[in-house]
Amino acid sequence: MNKGILNSVSYLGYFFVGLVTIIRSPTLPFMIQDFNISLAIAGAVFTFRSIGSFFGVLLGGILSDVLGRKPLIVLGCLMQGIALAATALTKSWSFVLLFLFINGMAGGSLSTSLNALIAELNAERRGAALNALHGIYGLGSLIGPLLIGLILTWQFGWRAVYYGAAALWILFMILILASPFPKTKKEAETSGRSKIELRAFLLNPVFLLLFFVSFIYNGSAHSLVGWINTYMNQLEYSAFLGSSMLTIFYLGLTIGRFLCSAWSDRIGYSRIILYCTVGSLAFYPAAIYSGHPLLIAIGVFLSGLFLSGLHPTGLAYANKLFPDSAGTATGILSAAMSLGAGIVPWLAGIIADKSGFRAGLGLGLALLIVLMVVAVSLKRMDESRKEI
């Protein structure tokens, strides 16, 4: 196996993950208009995709420990390509939700396998490698909204965005098929070990705190980026300006993750999580309570900067706790992310429908207050034992 090639291919794949995953937010206002639906009904796109992602990351992580990473990555690419193209083709909102569920399941399996692969290939520097991987995701998410904003501004329509995303995954699948991978492991003992360690994860207090870190991080982040375009649209700003807010968020996210990549292994995982929590709680309000685009942009950027290190640092922490089951550890924490992305933005949409966007987006802020308690508990737990 050529480690350098496989690392590069994995980083490229995660760049595509960032590029494609963000398409729901900038296209959502146009889908609302096309299908003539309310904000509460539109919020189901987050829930259905995230339910699919929940099952995809959880099952995909365990299966990738047993069958190897390559089959799960190939299948994830193929299923995403089909589901995204089908979303663009359908005229039924019910089928949109079904295809987004399938897309979430495939994308979850793919993302988990790529994370586990990077953790294995870089066992001596997991914190740096995983934060860098998610920094690459940030680069994709940074570029994606601008490209989508241009496509929508040029009036090609939201369906063209989904066709383009489908084509990207088919091309990446071809690249994966041609890439060298480690041999798969199908021994019965590997399967048995995964089942035992799944129970061990759920009984480990540190891992449970990491689960809440991932849940709250993704819930708050997706609540912000998932609704920011629609929020800006209600404030009567242009679609391009709304998409630019996503780019600003992911600019902060990307910079923050590369900074965490440089520092996390030296400073300590629990300390990085605490610092990120403090910063997120400090600047999230500026993004949701200001109606001026400059102040919103500053809040969005700094929120992204400080939210950036929470999940990848948690992944590095979990993979160091359970180094022999990278797929399972990654899958469970990714499942927590999926739950956060599915539940919180949906609830935010319901609240926004009844009480306005500032009240709806305030749900993410409330969760960050809870995250502060979690981060402090994690740090204290770390201080009571040798810090990882």
MONOR-V106437 format. One record per residue. N is the residue number from 1. RES is the residue in one small letter. NEAR is the number of other C-alpha atoms within 8 Angstrom. D_FIRST is the distance of its C-alpha to the first C-alpha in Angstrom with 2 decimals. Layout:
BEGIN
n-><N;N>
res-><RES;RES>
near-><NEAR;NEAR>
d_first-><D_FIRST;D_FIRST>
END
This chain:
BEGIN
n-><1;2;3;4;5;6;7;8;9;10;11;12;13;14;15;16;17;18;19;20;21;22;23;24;25;26;27;28;29;30;31;32;33;34;35;36;37;38;39;40;41;42;43;44;45;46;47;48;49;50;51;52;53;54;55;56;57;58;59;60;61;62;63;64;65;66;67;68;69;70;71;72;73;74;75;76;77;78;79;80;81;82;83;84;85;86;87;88;89;90;91;92;93;94;95;96;97;98;99;100;101;102;103;104;105;106;107;108;109;110;111;112;113;114;115;116;117;118;119;120;121;122;123;124;125;126;127;128;129;130;131;132;133;134;135;136;137;138;139;140;141;142;143;144;145;146;147;148;149;150;151;152;153;154;155;156;157;158;159;160;161;162;163;164;165;166;167;168;169;170;171;172;173;174;175;176;177;178;179;180;181;182;183;184;185;186;187;188;189;190;191;192;193;194;195;196;197;198;199;200;201;202;203;204;205;206;207;208;209;210;211;212;213;214;215;216;217;218;219;220;221;222;223;224;225;226;227;228;229;230;231;232;233;234;235;236;237;238;239;240;241;242;243;244;245;246;247;248;249;250;251;252;253;254;255;256;257;258;259;260;261;262;263;264;265;266;267;268;269;270;271;272;273;274;275;276;277;278;279;280;281;282;283;284;285;286;287;288;289;290;291;292;293;294;295;296;297;298;299;300;301;302;303;304;305;306;307;308;309;310;311;312;313;314;315;316;317;318;319;320;321;322;323;324;325;326;327;328;329;330;331;332;333;334;335;336;337;338;339;340;341;342;343;344;345;346;347;348;349;350;351;352;353;354;355;356;357;358;359;360;361;362;363;364;365;366;367;368;369;370;371;372;373;374;375;376;377;378;379;380;381;382;383;384;385;386;387;388>
res-><m;n;k;g;i;l;n;s;v;s;y;l;g;y;f;f;v;g;l;v;t;i;i;r;s;p;t;l;p;f;m;i;q;d;f;n;i;s;l;a;i;a;g;a;v;f;t;f;r;s;i;g;s;f;f;g;v;l;l;g;g;i;l;s;d;v;l;g;r;k;p;l;i;v;l;g;c;l;m;q;g;i;a;l;a;a;t;a;l;t;k;s;w;s;f;v;l;l;f;l;f;i;n;g;m;a;g;g;s;l;s;t;s;l;n;a;l;i;a;e;l;n;a;e;r;r;g;a;a;l;n;a;l;h;g;i;y;g;l;g;s;l;i;g;p;l;l;i;g;l;i;l;t;w;q;f;g;w;r;a;v;y;y;g;a;a;a;l;w;i;l;f;m;i;l;i;l;a;s;p;f;p;k;t;k;k;e;a;e;t;s;g;r;s;k;i;e;l;r;a;f;l;l;n;p;v;f;l;l;l;f;f;v;s;f;i;y;n;g;s;a;h;s;l;v;g;w;i;n;t;y;m;n;q;l;e;y;s;a;f;l;g;s;s;m;l;t;i;f;y;l;g;l;t;i;g;r;f;l;c;s;a;w;s;d;r;i;g;y;s;r;i;i;l;y;c;t;v;g;s;l;a;f;y;p;a;a;i;y;s;g;h;p;l;l;i;a;i;g;v;f;l;s;g;l;f;l;s;g;l;h;p;t;g;l;a;y;a;n;k;l;f;p;d;s;a;g;t;a;t;g;i;l;s;a;a;m;s;l;g;a;g;i;v;p;w;l;a;g;i;i;a;d;k;s;g;f;r;a;g;l;g;l;g;l;a;l;l;i;v;l;m;v;v;a;v;s;l;k;r;m;d;e;s;r;k;e;i>
near-><6;7;7;6;9;12;10;8;10;11;10;9;10;15;14;12;12;15;16;11;8;11;13;9;13;14;10;10;11;8;10;12;8;6;8;7;8;7;11;10;7;10;12;10;10;12;13;14;16;14;14;16;18;17;12;14;19;14;10;17;19;12;11;13;16;12;10;13;12;9;9;14;15;12;10;13;15;11;11;15;14;9;13;15;11;9;13;11;7;9;5;7;8;6;10;10;12;9;12;15;14;13;15;17;16;16;14;17;18;16;12;15;16;13;12;12;11;13;14;8;8;9;7;4;8;13;15;13;12;16;15;11;12;12;14;14;15;14;14;15;17;16;10;14;16;12;8;12;13;9;12;12;9;6;6;9;8;11;10;10;11;13;11;8;11;14;9;10;13;11;8;10;12;8;8;11;7;6;9;8;8;6;5;8;9;8;7;6;6;11;11;8;8;12;8;8;9;9;8;8;10;9;7;8;7;8;10;11;11;11;11;11;14;16;15;13;14;12;17;16;11;12;14;12;11;10;12;12;15;11;9;13;12;7;7;6;9;8;13;10;9;15;14;11;12;13;14;12;17;14;14;15;16;17;10;15;15;11;8;14;14;8;9;13;12;5;8;10;14;10;9;14;13;12;9;13;15;9;12;15;11;7;12;13;11;12;14;12;8;9;7;6;7;6;11;14;12;10;14;15;14;14;15;16;16;15;15;13;14;14;10;11;16;13;12;13;11;12;14;9;6;9;7;4;11;15;16;13;14;16;15;12;13;14;13;13;15;14;13;15;16;15;11;14;18;13;9;15;14;12;12;14;10;6;8;9;12;9;11;14;13;11;11;13;12;8;10;14;9;8;12;11;8;11;14;9;8;11;11;8;9;11;8;6;6;6;6;7>
d_first-><0.00;3.78;5.94;8.93;8.57;7.97;10.80;12.89;12.76;13.69;16.45;17.71;17.97;19.94;22.07;23.00;23.77;26.21;27.59;28.39;29.33;32.32;34.05;36.38;38.40;39.49;40.11;41.98;45.39;45.30;44.31;47.19;49.55;48.24;48.49;51.52;50.33;51.07;48.85;48.67;47.53;45.06;43.51;42.28;39.37;37.82;38.63;37.39;34.05;33.60;34.62;31.97;29.41;30.62;29.86;26.57;25.12;26.58;25.64;22.31;21.29;22.37;20.93;17.45;17.59;18.59;16.88;13.63;13.27;12.68;16.06;17.96;16.81;17.68;20.94;21.80;21.58;23.69;26.27;26.71;27.31;29.92;31.59;31.97;33.44;35.74;36.91;37.98;39.81;41.81;45.34;45.46;44.71;43.99;41.25;39.81;39.46;37.93;35.29;34.53;34.08;31.51;29.83;29.75;28.28;25.43;24.85;24.91;22.23;19.98;20.75;20.31;16.84;15.80;17.63;16.16;12.55;13.68;15.63;12.84;10.55;13.86;15.79;17.84;19.20;19.35;22.68;21.73;18.45;20.19;23.34;21.53;19.80;23.31;24.73;22.70;24.25;27.53;27.11;26.73;29.71;31.57;31.34;31.68;35.29;36.49;35.12;36.56;39.78;40.19;39.59;42.17;44.55;44.44;45.36;42.60;42.70;40.40;39.26;37.69;35.48;34.12;33.58;31.55;29.37;28.78;27.72;25.11;23.32;23.41;21.88;19.05;18.46;18.08;15.45;13.45;13.88;12.36;9.22;5.66;5.91;5.95;8.85;12.20;14.93;18.39;20.41;23.88;23.75;21.09;23.50;26.40;24.91;24.31;27.97;29.27;27.44;28.62;32.12;31.27;30.16;33.47;35.47;33.90;36.34;33.89;31.51;34.56;35.50;32.02;32.54;35.75;34.19;31.77;34.63;37.12;34.80;33.82;37.32;38.97;36.50;36.60;40.35;40.67;38.29;39.03;42.76;43.11;43.45;46.13;47.79;47.98;49.27;52.06;52.91;53.35;50.62;48.71;45.50;43.80;44.96;43.69;40.23;40.37;40.80;37.39;35.98;37.88;36.54;32.91;33.62;34.72;31.81;29.27;31.07;31.43;27.79;26.75;29.62;28.48;24.95;26.70;29.07;27.95;26.19;29.24;32.08;31.04;29.99;33.43;35.20;33.07;33.85;37.53;37.73;36.14;38.62;41.60;40.76;40.14;43.44;45.27;44.30;43.73;47.53;47.85;45.56;47.58;51.15;51.71;52.85;52.46;49.29;48.77;49.05;46.83;44.21;44.41;44.11;41.19;39.30;39.94;39.20;35.75;35.25;36.06;34.59;31.20;29.87;31.11;28.42;25.17;26.77;27.81;24.27;23.11;26.15;25.49;21.86;23.15;25.88;23.63;20.16;19.26;20.01;18.59;19.07;22.63;23.65;22.47;24.10;27.42;27.74;26.77;29.43;31.85;31.09;31.77;35.03;36.06;35.37;37.23;40.23;41.15;41.28;43.12;45.68;45.96;46.84;49.51;50.99;50.91;52.75;55.50;55.71;53.88;50.47;51.13;51.85;48.82;46.39;48.11;46.31;43.09;45.09;46.53;43.10;42.13;45.15;43.79;40.40;42.27;43.50;40.01;38.55;41.44;41.04;37.34;38.23;41.04;38.90;36.43;39.37;40.48;37.31;34.88;33.28;29.58>
END
